[in-house]
Amino acid sequence: MINLDLQQSEPFTNLKVTLLLEALTSGQFAASIGEFPDCRVKAETREKAIAQIQATFLERLKNIEAISWNVPIQVSEPTWMKFAGVFKDDADFAAIMESIRAERISDDESEVDPSYYL
């Protein structure tokens, strides 16, 4: 069974949408809601198109319910984590790491070939 973790909707107090107005070649105006592209009207003037789209959308909002949904995302550990600490009790590995540390802090540059860096 899937738990959708849906929260109870609250009444709209303020919803901001984008009104899109288009002047048609016929001289009419088309108006739509950017967030609801299928909510569209045509009218003879720009003002009538705005008034009609607002009325149409407010009527449509009466049948719309907003539900907040917390999407469950499965967080998995990185694949390399299953190998973390695999050498923690290995004496040979500890000796290798100590050798690497000693070389890193050494001031001896006798093994460095200067031509490699030029």
FIDOBA-330435 format. One record per residue: residue in one letter; x, y, z of N, C-alpha, C, CB in turn. Coordinates in steps of 0.001 Angstrom, whole numbers, plus 500000, padded with zeros to 6 digits. Glycine has a CB too. Example, Ala and Ser with C-alpha at 12.3 -4.5 7.8 and 13.67 -1.06 7.14 Angstrom:
2
<miti r="a" n_c1="513190" n_c2="494310" n_c3="507800" ca_c1="512300" ca_c2="495500" ca_c3="507800" c_c1="513200" c_c2="496700" c_c3="507800" cb_c1="511308" cb_c2="495527" cb_c3="509046"/>
<miti r="s" n_c1="512850" n_c2="497750" n_c3="507080" ca_c1="513670" ca_c2="498940" ca_c3="507140" c_c1="512900" c_c2="500030" c_c3="507870" cb_c1="514084" cb_c2="499402" cb_c3="505725"/>
***
This chain:
118
<miti r="m" n_c1="500837" n_c2="498817" n_c3="500000" ca_c1="500000" ca_c2="500000" ca_c3="500000" c_c1="500879" c_c2="501241" c_c3="500000" cb_c1="499049" cb_c2="500001" cb_c3="501211"/>
<miti r="i" n_c1="500543" n_c2="502214" n_c3="499184" ca_c1="501320" ca_c2="503436" ca_c3="499059" c_c1="500731" c_c2="504502" c_c3="499978" cb_c1="501348" cb_c2="503927" cb_c3="497590"/>
<miti r="n" n_c1="501613" n_c2="505107" n_c3="500769" ca_c1="501198" ca_c2="506206" ca_c3="501631" c_c1="501529" c_c2="507507" c_c3="500915" cb_c1="501896" cb_c2="506132" cb_c3="503035"/>
<miti r="l" n_c1="500523" n_c2="508253" n_c3="500503" ca_c1="500750" ca_c2="509482" ca_c3="499765" c_c1="501067" c_c2="510665" c_c3="500661" cb_c1="499557" cb_c2="509797" cb_c3="498933"/>
<miti r="d" n_c1="500849" n_c2="510548" n_c3="501941" ca_c1="501117" ca_c2="511619" ca_c3="502898" c_c1="500515" c_c2="512940" c_c3="502411" cb_c1="502635" cb_c2="511773" cb_c3="503122"/>
<miti r="l" n_c1="499222" n_c2="512926" n_c3="502142" ca_c1="498523" ca_c2="514118" ca_c3="501674" c_c1="498073" c_c2="514955" c_c3="502851" cb_c1="497322" cb_c2="513740" cb_c3="500800"/>
<miti r="q" n_c1="498291" n_c2="516240" n_c3="502746" ca_c1="497852" ca_c2="517144" ca_c3="503798" c_c1="496513" c_c2="517745" c_c3="503399" cb_c1="498904" cb_c2="518257" cb_c3="504060"/>
<miti r="q" n_c1="495674" n_c2="517972" n_c3="504384" ca_c1="494353" ca_c2="518535" ca_c3="504129" c_c1="494497" c_c2="519893" c_c3="503461" cb_c1="493542" cb_c2="518657" cb_c3="505439"/>
<miti r="s" n_c1="493692" n_c2="520124" n_c3="502451" ca_c1="493769" ca_c2="521395" ca_c3="501742" c_c1="493147" c_c2="522504" c_c3="502582" cb_c1="493067" cb_c2="521298" cb_c3="500375"/>
<miti r="e" n_c1="493659" n_c2="523698" n_c3="502358" ca_c1="493117" ca_c2="524870" ca_c3="503021" c_c1="492456" c_c2="525743" c_c3="501961" cb_c1="494228" cb_c2="525654" cb_c3="503794"/>
<miti r="p" n_c1="491469" n_c2="526521" n_c3="502332" ca_c1="490818" ca_c2="527388" ca_c3="501346" c_c1="491827" c_c2="528378" c_c3="500763" cb_c1="489629" cb_c2="528146" cb_c3="501985"/>
<miti r="f" n_c1="491600" n_c2="528736" n_c3="499500" ca_c1="492471" ca_c2="529716" ca_c3="498867" c_c1="492316" c_c2="531051" c_c3="499571" cb_c1="492155" cb_c2="529850" cb_c3="497361"/>
<miti r="t" n_c1="493410" n_c2="531674" n_c3="499909" ca_c1="493356" ca_c2="533031" ca_c3="500438" c_c1="493914" c_c2="533991" c_c3="499409" cb_c1="494134" cb_c2="533143" cb_c3="501767"/>
<miti r="n" n_c1="494855" n_c2="533526" n_c3="498617" ca_c1="495437" ca_c2="534350" ca_c3="497575" c_c1="496138" c_c2="533417" c_c3="496589" cb_c1="496428" cb_c2="535414" cb_c3="498169"/>
<miti r="l" n_c1="495751" n_c2="533484" n_c3="495353" ca_c1="496350" ca_c2="532651" ca_c3="494320" c_c1="496778" c_c2="533570" c_c3="493194" cb_c1="495359" cb_c2="531546" cb_c3="493814"/>
<miti r="k" n_c1="498059" n_c2="533556" n_c3="492872" ca_c1="498560" ca_c2="534421" ca_c3="491818" c_c1="498699" c_c2="533610" c_c3="490539" cb_c1="499912" cb_c2="535063" cb_c3="492217"/>
<miti r="v" n_c1="498040" n_c2="534060" n_c3="489478" ca_c1="498131" ca_c2="533421" ca_c3="488167" c_c1="498500" c_c2="534485" c_c3="487138" cb_c1="496787" cb_c2="532709" cb_c3="487784"/>
<miti r="t" n_c1="498879" n_c2="534021" n_c3="485967" ca_c1="499284" ca_c2="534926" ca_c3="484899" c_c1="498217" c_c2="534968" c_c3="483823" cb_c1="500634" cb_c2="534500" cb_c3="484300"/>
<miti r="l" n_c1="497672" n_c2="536153" n_c3="483566" ca_c1="496709" ca_c2="536318" ca_c3="482480" c_c1="497480" c_c2="536576" c_c3="481190" cb_c1="495707" cb_c2="537485" cb_c3="482779"/>
<miti r="l" n_c1="497191" n_c2="535792" n_c3="480177" ca_c1="497824" ca_c2="535978" ca_c3="478874" c_c1="496799" c_c2="536562" c_c3="477915" cb_c1="498400" cb_c2="534637" cb_c3="478326"/>
<miti r="l" n_c1="497135" n_c2="537675" n_c3="477289" ca_c1="496239" ca_c2="538339" ca_c3="476347" c_c1="496879" c_c2="538310" c_c3="474963" cb_c1="495936" cb_c2="539805" cb_c3="476793"/>
<miti r="e" n_c1="496065" n_c2="538004" n_c3="473985" ca_c1="496567" ca_c2="537923" ca_c3="472613" c_c1="495600" c_c2="538670" c_c3="471700" cb_c1="496735" cb_c2="536433" cb_c3="472154"/>
<miti r="a" n_c1="496143" n_c2="539612" n_c3="470922" ca_c1="495334" ca_c2="540324" ca_c3="469933" c_c1="495265" c_c2="539430" c_c3="468691" cb_c1="495943" cb_c2="541757" cb_c3="469592"/>
<miti r="l" n_c1="494069" n_c2="539051" n_c3="468293" ca_c1="493874" ca_c2="538175" ca_c3="467143" c_c1="493748" c_c2="538989" c_c3="465861" cb_c1="492632" cb_c2="537299" cb_c3="467340"/>
<miti r="t" n_c1="494042" n_c2="538360" n_c3="464739" ca_c1="493955" ca_c2="539064" ca_c3="463447" c_c1="492524" c_c2="539488" c_c3="463131" cb_c1="494490" cb_c2="538174" cb_c3="462319"/>
<miti r="s" n_c1="491568" n_c2="538831" n_c3="463724" ca_c1="490151" ca_c2="539173" ca_c3="463507" c_c1="489738" c_c2="540439" c_c3="464251" cb_c1="489262" cb_c2="538016" cb_c3="463945"/>
<miti r="g" n_c1="490647" n_c2="540989" n_c3="465051" ca_c1="490320" ca_c2="542171" ca_c3="465844" c_c1="489857" c_c2="541810" c_c3="467248" cb_c1="489251" cb_c2="542984" cb_c3="465147"/>
<miti r="q" n_c1="489597" n_c2="540539" n_c3="467488" ca_c1="489192" ca_c2="540081" ca_c3="468822" c_c1="490429" c_c2="539887" c_c3="469698" cb_c1="488375" cb_c2="538758" cb_c3="468729"/>
<miti r="f" n_c1="490151" n_c2="539610" n_c3="470965" ca_c1="491220" ca_c2="539323" ca_c3="471923" c_c1="490981" c_c2="537955" c_c3="472535" cb_c1="491295" cb_c2="540414" cb_c3="473029"/>
<miti r="a" n_c1="492043" n_c2="537197" n_c3="472680" ca_c1="491983" ca_c2="535907" ca_c3="473376" c_c1="492673" c_c2="536101" c_c3="474715" cb_c1="492661" cb_c2="534744" cb_c3="472535"/>
<miti r="a" n_c1="492101" n_c2="535523" n_c3="475733" ca_c1="492685" ca_c2="535593" ca_c3="477074" c_c1="492735" c_c2="534183" c_c3="477641" cb_c1="491864" cb_c2="536548" cb_c3="478011"/>
<miti r="s" n_c1="493821" n_c2="533900" n_c3="478329" ca_c1="493964" ca_c2="532583" ca_c3="478968" c_c1="494751" c_c2="532745" c_c3="480254" cb_c1="494668" cb_c2="531562" cb_c3="478018"/>
<miti r="i" n_c1="494758" n_c2="531677" n_c3="481036" ca_c1="495522" ca_c2="531639" ca_c3="482286" c_c1="496771" c_c2="530803" c_c3="482004" cb_c1="494667" cb_c2="531034" cb_c3="483492"/>
<miti r="g" n_c1="497950" n_c2="531394" n_c3="482207" ca_c1="499203" ca_c2="530697" ca_c3="481905" c_c1="499332" c_c2="529360" c_c3="482603" cb_c1="500364" cb_c2="531557" cb_c3="482279"/>
<miti r="e" n_c1="498905" n_c2="529291" n_c3="483846" ca_c1="499026" ca_c2="528071" ca_c3="484627" c_c1="497948" c_c2="527044" c_c3="484282" cb_c1="498966" cb_c2="528399" cb_c3="486096"/>
<miti r="f" n_c1="496889" n_c2="527473" n_c3="483603" ca_c1="495786" ca_c2="526603" ca_c3="483180" c_c1="495528" c_c2="526869" c_c3="481697" cb_c1="494480" cb_c2="526854" cb_c3="484043"/>
<miti r="p" n_c1="496367" n_c2="526364" n_c3="480803" ca_c1="496269" ca_c2="526722" ca_c3="479391" c_c1="494934" c_c2="526364" c_c3="478729" cb_c1="497368" cb_c2="526058" cb_c3="478649"/>
<miti r="d" n_c1="494204" n_c2="525413" n_c3="479278" ca_c1="492918" ca_c2="525056" ca_c3="478682" c_c1="491799" c_c2="526013" c_c3="479113" cb_c1="492549" cb_c2="523624" cb_c3="479061"/>
<miti r="c" n_c1="492097" n_c2="526944" n_c3="479984" ca_c1="491128" ca_c2="527957" ca_c3="480412" c_c1="491341" c_c2="529172" c_c3="479510" cb_c1="491297" cb_c2="528331" cb_c3="481954"/>
<miti r="r" n_c1="490497" n_c2="529286" n_c3="478455" ca_c1="490706" ca_c2="530297" ca_c3="477420" c_c1="489360" c_c2="530870" c_c3="476959" cb_c1="491477" cb_c2="529694" cb_c3="476219"/>
<miti r="v" n_c1="489341" n_c2="532173" n_c3="476683" ca_c1="488138" ca_c2="532835" ca_c3="476170" c_c1="488523" c_c2="533769" c_c3="475021" cb_c1="487411" cb_c2="533627" cb_c3="477304"/>
<miti r="k" n_c1="487526" n_c2="534132" n_c3="474225" ca_c1="487681" ca_c2="535146" ca_c3="473174" c_c1="486632" c_c2="536217" c_c3="473402" cb_c1="487546" cb_c2="534521" cb_c3="471737"/>
<miti r="a" n_c1="487028" n_c2="537467" n_c3="473152" ca_c1="486087" ca_c2="538575" ca_c3="473327" c_c1="486407" c_c2="539672" c_c3="472311" cb_c1="486146" cb_c2="539135" cb_c3="474785"/>
<miti r="e" n_c1="485489" n_c2="540624" n_c3="472187" ca_c1="485638" ca_c2="541672" ca_c3="471193" c_c1="486596" c_c2="542779" c_c3="471613" cb_c1="484307" cb_c2="542261" cb_c3="470890"/>
<miti r="t" n_c1="486779" n_c2="542959" n_c3="472931" ca_c1="487728" ca_c2="543968" ca_c3="473405" c_c1="488666" c_c2="543347" c_c3="474436" cb_c1="486981" cb_c2="545189" cb_c3="474012"/>
<miti r="r" n_c1="489756" n_c2="544044" n_c3="474683" ca_c1="490743" ca_c2="543590" ca_c3="475671" c_c1="490101" c_c2="543525" c_c3="477055" cb_c1="491978" cb_c2="544534" cb_c3="475692"/>
<miti r="e" n_c1="489343" n_c2="544543" n_c3="477426" ca_c1="488719" ca_c2="544613" ca_c3="478741" c_c1="487693" c_c2="543496" c_c3="478931" cb_c1="488056" cb_c2="545974" cb_c3="478937"/>
<miti r="k" n_c1="486900" n_c2="543224" n_c3="477887" ca_c1="485924" ca_c2="542136" ca_c3="477975" c_c1="486628" c_c2="540785" c_c3="478094" cb_c1="484994" cb_c2="542145" cb_c3="476745"/>
<miti r="a" n_c1="487734" n_c2="540623" n_c3="477391" ca_c1="488484" ca_c2="539361" ca_c3="477473" c_c1="489016" c_c2="539146" c_c3="478892" cb_c1="489657" cb_c2="539355" cb_c3="476455"/>
<miti r="i" n_c1="489526" n_c2="540220" n_c3="479491" ca_c1="490029" ca_c2="540122" ca_c3="480872" c_c1="488886" c_c2="539782" c_c3="481824" cb_c1="490716" cb_c2="541449" cb_c3="481307"/>
<miti r="a" n_c1="487776" n_c2="540479" n_c3="481703" ca_c1="486633" ca_c2="540224" ca_c3="482591" c_c1="486104" c_c2="538802" c_c3="482416" cb_c1="485508" cb_c2="541239" cb_c3="482320"/>
<miti r="q" n_c1="486036" n_c2="538335" n_c3="481174" ca_c1="485523" ca_c2="536978" ca_c3="480920" c_c1="486460" c_c2="535902" c_c3="481449" cb_c1="485302" cb_c2="536770" cb_c3="479427"/>
<miti r="i" n_c1="487760" n_c2="536082" n_c3="481253" ca_c1="488699" ca_c2="535048" ca_c3="481734" c_c1="488692" c_c2="535021" c_c3="483255" cb_c1="490144" cb_c2="535310" cb_c3="481204"/>
<miti r="q" n_c1="488575" n_c2="536182" n_c3="483888" ca_c1="488518" ca_c2="536218" ca_c3="485354" c_c1="487260" c_c2="535513" c_c3="485857" cb_c1="488554" cb_c2="537677" cb_c3="485865"/>
<miti r="a" n_c1="486129" n_c2="535786" n_c3="485239" ca_c1="484876" ca_c2="535149" ca_c3="485660" c_c1="484916" c_c2="533644" c_c3="485403" cb_c1="483677" cb_c2="535778" cb_c3="484925"/>
<miti r="t" n_c1="485445" n_c2="533264" n_c3="484239" ca_c1="485540" ca_c2="531837" ca_c3="483899" c_c1="486441" c_c2="531110" c_c3="484889" cb_c1="486075" cb_c2="531654" cb_c3="482462"/>
<miti r="f" n_c1="487566" n_c2="531731" n_c3="485211" ca_c1="488512" ca_c2="531084" ca_c3="486126" c_c1="487954" c_c2="531007" c_c3="487543" cb_c1="489845" cb_c2="531837" cb_c3="486132"/>
<miti r="l" n_c1="487308" n_c2="532053" n_c3="488005" ca_c1="486709" ca_c2="532014" ca_c3="489346" c_c1="485641" c_c2="530930" c_c3="489433" cb_c1="486101" cb_c2="533381" cb_c3="489705"/>
<miti r="e" n_c1="484888" n_c2="530741" n_c3="488369" ca_c1="483887" ca_c2="529669" ca_c3="488339" c_c1="484582" c_c2="528301" c_c3="488386" cb_c1="482996" cb_c2="529785" cb_c3="487066"/>
<miti r="r" n_c1="485667" n_c2="528196" n_c3="487662" ca_c1="486401" ca_c2="526922" ca_c3="487644" c_c1="487022" c_c2="526623" c_c3="489008" cb_c1="487498" cb_c2="526952" cb_c3="486564"/>
<miti r="l" n_c1="487467" n_c2="527646" n_c3="489710" ca_c1="488086" ca_c2="527446" ca_c3="491025" c_c1="487124" c_c2="526830" c_c3="492040" cb_c1="488603" cb_c2="528769" cb_c3="491559"/>
<miti r="k" n_c1="485836" n_c2="526988" n_c3="491803" ca_c1="484857" ca_c2="526409" ca_c3="492722" c_c1="484952" c_c2="524882" c_c3="492752" cb_c1="483443" cb_c2="526839" cb_c3="492324"/>
<miti r="n" n_c1="485478" n_c2="524288" n_c3="491685" ca_c1="485573" ca_c2="522833" ca_c3="491582" c_c1="487000" c_c2="522312" c_c3="491753" cb_c1="485033" cb_c2="522384" cb_c3="490249"/>
<miti r="i" n_c1="487904" n_c2="523199" n_c3="492122" ca_c1="489311" ca_c2="522805" ca_c3="492260" c_c1="489676" c_c2="522729" c_c3="493731" cb_c1="490244" cb_c2="523798" cb_c3="491521"/>
<miti r="e" n_c1="490395" n_c2="521683" n_c3="494076" ca_c1="490901" ca_c2="521519" ca_c3="495439" c_c1="492419" c_c2="521433" c_c3="495366" cb_c1="490292" cb_c2="520245" cb_c3="496132"/>
<miti r="a" n_c1="493092" n_c2="522214" n_c3="496167" ca_c1="494554" ca_c2="522187" ca_c3="496218" c_c1="494984" c_c2="521285" c_c3="497359" cb_c1="495143" cb_c2="523618" cb_c3="496392"/>
<miti r="i" n_c1="495815" n_c2="520320" n_c3="497049" ca_c1="496315" ca_c2="519379" ca_c3="498051" c_c1="497831" c_c2="519440" c_c3="498054" cb_c1="495816" cb_c2="517928" cb_c3="497770"/>
<miti r="s" n_c1="498390" n_c2="519614" n_c3="499215" ca_c1="499842" ca_c2="519603" ca_c3="499359" c_c1="500300" c_c2="518163" c_c3="499537" cb_c1="500300" cb_c2="520488" cb_c3="500561"/>
<miti r="w" n_c1="501319" n_c2="517779" n_c3="498794" ca_c1="501808" ca_c2="516395" ca_c3="498845" c_c1="503297" c_c2="516388" c_c3="499106" cb_c1="501491" cb_c2="515642" cb_c3="497534"/>
<miti r="n" n_c1="503708" n_c2="515789" n_c3="500199" ca_c1="505123" ca_c2="515602" ca_c3="500503" c_c1="505586" c_c2="514331" c_c3="499809" cb_c1="505378" cb_c2="515529" cb_c3="502048"/>
<miti r="v" n_c1="506328" n_c2="514494" n_c3="498744" ca_c1="506780" ca_c2="513358" ca_c3="497950" c_c1="507880" c_c2="512616" c_c3="498708" cb_c1="507286" cb_c2="513823" cb_c3="496557"/>
<miti r="p" n_c1="507666" n_c2="511328" n_c3="498981" ca_c1="508706" ca_c2="510564" ca_c3="499675" c_c1="509865" c_c2="510254" c_c3="498722" cb_c1="508121" cb_c2="509252" cb_c3="500258"/>
<miti r="i" n_c1="511047" n_c2="510643" n_c3="499120" ca_c1="512238" ca_c2="510389" ca_c3="498310" c_c1="513147" c_c2="509462" c_c3="499099" cb_c1="512978" cb_c2="511723" cb_c3="497931"/>
<miti r="q" n_c1="513491" n_c2="508352" n_c3="498475" ca_c1="514352" ca_c2="507386" ca_c3="499143" c_c1="515801" c_c2="507848" c_c3="499023" cb_c1="514169" cb_c2="505963" cb_c3="498540"/>
<miti r="v" n_c1="516428" n_c2="508066" n_c3="500155" ca_c1="517811" ca_c2="508491" ca_c3="500176" c_c1="518657" c_c2="507250" c_c3="500446" cb_c1="518058" cb_c2="509610" cb_c3="501250"/>
<miti r="s" n_c1="519521" n_c2="506959" n_c3="499526" ca_c1="520383" ca_c2="505792" ca_c3="499707" c_c1="521819" c_c2="506258" c_c3="499906" cb_c1="520280" cb_c2="504825" cb_c3="498491"/>
<miti r="e" n_c1="522581" n_c2="505436" n_c3="500581" ca_c1="523970" ca_c2="505801" ca_c3="500816" c_c1="524759" c_c2="505619" c_c3="499521" cb_c1="524583" cb_c2="504951" cb_c3="501965"/>
<miti r="p" n_c1="525830" n_c2="506381" n_c3="499359" ca_c1="526659" ca_c2="506233" ca_c3="498157" c_c1="527182" c_c2="504799" c_c3="498036" cb_c1="527840" cb_c2="507233" cb_c3="498189"/>
<miti r="t" n_c1="527355" n_c2="504337" n_c3="496813" ca_c1="527775" ca_c2="502947" ca_c3="496599" c_c1="529136" c_c2="502645" c_c3="497198" cb_c1="527800" cb_c2="502637" cb_c3="495124"/>
<miti r="w" n_c1="530004" n_c2="503637" n_c3="497292" ca_c1="531337" ca_c2="503384" ca_c3="497842" c_c1="531303" c_c2="503133" c_c3="499354" cb_c1="532255" cb_c2="504562" cb_c3="497537"/>
<miti r="m" n_c1="530189" n_c2="503517" n_c3="500020" ca_c1="530113" ca_c2="503363" ca_c3="501474" c_c1="530202" c_c2="501913" c_c3="501923" cb_c1="528835" cb_c2="503963" cb_c3="501985"/>
<miti r="k" n_c1="529788" n_c2="500977" n_c3="501091" ca_c1="529864" ca_c2="499576" ca_c3="501519" c_c1="531310" c_c2="499106" c_c3="501649" cb_c1="529115" cb_c2="498679" cb_c3="500533"/>
<miti r="f" n_c1="532253" n_c2="499869" n_c3="501059" ca_c1="533667" ca_c2="499509" ca_c3="501150" c_c1="534410" c_c2="500323" c_c3="502207" cb_c1="534335" cb_c2="499696" cb_c3="499803"/>
<miti r="a" n_c1="533747" n_c2="501322" n_c3="502780" ca_c1="534391" ca_c2="502178" ca_c3="503766" c_c1="534785" c_c2="501356" c_c3="504990" cb_c1="533462" cb_c2="503341" cb_c3="504170"/>
<miti r="g" n_c1="536025" n_c2="501511" n_c3="505411" ca_c1="536513" ca_c2="500828" ca_c3="506598" c_c1="536899" c_c2="499374" c_c3="506388" cb_c1="535494" cb_c2="500899" cb_c3="507645"/>
<miti r="v" n_c1="536908" n_c2="498917" n_c3="505156" ca_c1="537211" ca_c2="497506" ca_c3="504907" c_c1="538654" c_c2="497152" c_c3="505320" cb_c1="536994" cb_c2="497178" cb_c3="503419"/>
<miti r="f" n_c1="539560" n_c2="498139" n_c3="505309" ca_c1="540963" ca_c2="497877" ca_c3="505668" c_c1="541324" c_c2="498388" c_c3="507063" cb_c1="541885" cb_c2="498517" cb_c3="504645"/>
<miti r="k" n_c1="540331" n_c2="498729" n_c3="507892" ca_c1="540629" ca_c2="499356" ca_c3="509180" c_c1="541460" c_c2="498475" c_c3="510118" cb_c1="539344" cb_c2="499726" cb_c3="509860"/>
<miti r="d" n_c1="541342" n_c2="497165" n_c3="510023" ca_c1="542112" ca_c2="496274" ca_c3="510905" c_c1="543233" c_c2="495547" c_c3="510157" cb_c1="541182" cb_c2="495249" cb_c3="511554"/>
<miti r="d" n_c1="543562" n_c2="495988" n_c3="508952" ca_c1="544584" ca_c2="495334" ca_c3="508131" c_c1="545946" c_c2="495958" c_c3="508431" cb_c1="544244" cb_c2="495456" cb_c3="506611"/>
<miti r="a" n_c1="546844" n_c2="495194" n_c3="509033" ca_c1="548174" ca_c2="495701" ca_c3="509418" c_c1="548994" c_c2="496087" c_c3="508192" cb_c1="548936" cb_c2="494645" cb_c3="510243"/>
<miti r="d" n_c1="548889" n_c2="495314" n_c3="507112" ca_c1="549645" ca_c2="495638" ca_c3="505894" c_c1="549187" c_c2="496978" c_c3="505311" cb_c1="549480" cb_c2="494515" cb_c3="504841"/>
<miti r="f" n_c1="547891" n_c2="497209" n_c3="505306" ca_c1="547363" ca_c2="498466" ca_c3="504782" c_c1="547830" c_c2="499636" c_c3="505651" cb_c1="545816" cb_c2="498422" cb_c3="504716"/>
<miti r="a" n_c1="547846" n_c2="499443" n_c3="506947" ca_c1="548312" ca_c2="500497" ca_c3="507857" c_c1="549771" c_c2="500841" c_c3="507567" cb_c1="548149" cb_c2="500058" cb_c3="509334"/>
<miti r="a" n_c1="550581" n_c2="499839" n_c3="507275" ca_c1="551988" ca_c2="500080" ca_c3="506967" c_c1="552127" c_c2="500843" c_c3="505648" cb_c1="552761" cb_c2="498748" cb_c3="506900"/>
<miti r="i" n_c1="551325" n_c2="500499" n_c3="504673" ca_c1="551359" ca_c2="501201" ca_c3="503379" c_c1="550963" c_c2="502658" c_c3="503573" cb_c1="550414" cb_c2="500516" cb_c3="502348"/>
<miti r="m" n_c1="549906" n_c2="502908" n_c3="504334" ca_c1="549467" ca_c2="504277" ca_c3="504577" c_c1="550517" c_c2="505094" c_c3="505325" cb_c1="548168" cb_c2="504273" cb_c3="505358"/>
<miti r="e" n_c1="551201" n_c2="504464" n_c3="506263" ca_c1="552258" ca_c2="505157" ca_c3="507010" c_c1="553408" c_c2="505519" c_c3="506073" cb_c1="552773" cb_c2="504276" cb_c3="508181"/>
<miti r="s" n_c1="553736" n_c2="504637" n_c3="505152" ca_c1="554780" ca_c2="504906" ca_c3="504177" c_c1="554393" c_c2="506079" c_c3="503279" cb_c1="555056" cb_c2="503659" cb_c3="503334"/>
<miti r="i" n_c1="553151" n_c2="506131" n_c3="502853" ca_c1="552677" ca_c2="507230" ca_c3="502013" c_c1="552727" c_c2="508544" c_c3="502783" cb_c1="551244" cb_c2="506955" cb_c3="501515"/>
<miti r="r" n_c1="552308" n_c2="508530" n_c3="504053" ca_c1="552350" ca_c2="509744" ca_c3="504883" c_c1="553785" c_c2="510242" c_c3="505049" cb_c1="551721" cb_c2="509474" cb_c3="506268"/>
<miti r="a" n_c1="554700" n_c2="509317" n_c3="505274" ca_c1="556096" ca_c2="509694" ca_c3="505469" c_c1="556661" c_c2="510349" c_c3="504207" cb_c1="556936" cb_c2="508464" cb_c3="505853"/>
<miti r="e" n_c1="556308" n_c2="509837" n_c3="503034" ca_c1="556789" ca_c2="510426" ca_c3="501781" c_c1="556191" c_c2="511808" c_c3="501561" cb_c1="556453" cb_c2="509516" cb_c3="500596"/>
<miti r="r" n_c1="554971" n_c2="512002" n_c3="501966" ca_c1="554317" ca_c2="513295" ca_c3="501768" c_c1="554960" c_c2="514399" c_c3="502611" cb_c1="552834" cb_c2="513186" cb_c3="502105"/>
<miti r="i" n_c1="555384" n_c2="514069" n_c3="503819" ca_c1="555939" ca_c2="515105" ca_c3="504701" c_c1="557465" c_c2="515193" c_c3="504599" cb_c1="555537" cb_c2="514829" cb_c3="506150"/>
<miti r="s" n_c1="558075" n_c2="514347" n_c3="503781" ca_c1="559522" ca_c2="514336" ca_c3="503633" c_c1="559998" c_c2="515556" c_c3="502847" cb_c1="559977" cb_c2="513048" cb_c3="502942"/>
<miti r="d" n_c1="561160" n_c2="516119" n_c3="503260" ca_c1="561764" ca_c2="517240" ca_c3="502531" c_c1="562734" c_c2="516741" c_c3="501472" cb_c1="562487" cb_c2="518186" cb_c3="503499"/>
<miti r="d" n_c1="562901" n_c2="515441" n_c3="501372" ca_c1="563832" ca_c2="514843" ca_c3="500419" c_c1="563247" c_c2="514893" c_c3="499011" cb_c1="564157" cb_c2="513387" cb_c3="500816"/>
<miti r="e" n_c1="563930" n_c2="515610" n_c3="498109" ca_c1="563459" ca_c2="515705" ca_c3="496734" c_c1="564348" c_c2="514903" c_c3="495790" cb_c1="563405" cb_c2="517164" cb_c3="496293"/>
<miti r="s" n_c1="565097" n_c2="513951" n_c3="496317" ca_c1="566029" ca_c2="513196" ca_c3="495493" c_c1="565333" c_c2="512329" c_c3="494445" cb_c1="566889" cb_c2="512334" cb_c3="496370"/>
<miti r="e" n_c1="564112" n_c2="511952" n_c3="494669" ca_c1="563405" ca_c2="511117" ca_c3="493720" c_c1="562624" c_c2="511915" c_c3="492678" cb_c1="562476" cb_c2="510208" cb_c3="494452"/>
<miti r="v" n_c1="562626" n_c2="513243" n_c3="492800" ca_c1="561889" ca_c2="514074" ca_c3="491868" c_c1="562743" c_c2="514352" c_c3="490651" cb_c1="561445" cb_c2="515382" cb_c3="492529"/>
<miti r="d" n_c1="562227" n_c2="514057" n_c3="489467" ca_c1="562921" ca_c2="514342" ca_c3="488210" c_c1="562493" c_c2="515723" c_c3="487755" cb_c1="562612" cb_c2="513260" cb_c3="487112"/>
<miti r="p" n_c1="563394" n_c2="516722" n_c3="487813" ca_c1="563025" ca_c2="518096" ca_c3="487472" c_c1="562505" c_c2="518250" c_c3="486033" cb_c1="564218" cb_c2="518999" cb_c3="487673"/>
<miti r="s" n_c1="562945" n_c2="517390" n_c3="485124" ca_c1="562505" ca_c2="517511" ca_c3="483723" c_c1="561022" c_c2="517198" c_c3="483586" cb_c1="563323" cb_c2="516574" cb_c3="482816"/>
<miti r="y" n_c1="560482" n_c2="516480" n_c3="484530" ca_c1="559054" ca_c2="516120" ca_c3="484499" c_c1="558181" c_c2="517367" c_c3="484676" cb_c1="558730" cb_c2="515078" cb_c3="485607"/>
<miti r="y" n_c1="558673" n_c2="518341" n_c3="485431" ca_c1="557878" ca_c2="519523" ca_c3="485735" c_c1="558169" c_c2="520702" c_c3="484813" cb_c1="558112" cb_c2="519933" cb_c3="487152"/>
<miti r="l" n_c1="559065" n_c2="520558" n_c3="483889" ca_c1="559419" ca_c2="521701" ca_c3="482987" c_c1="558683" c_c2="521669" c_c3="481711" cb_c1="560884" cb_c2="521718" cb_c3="482682"/>
***
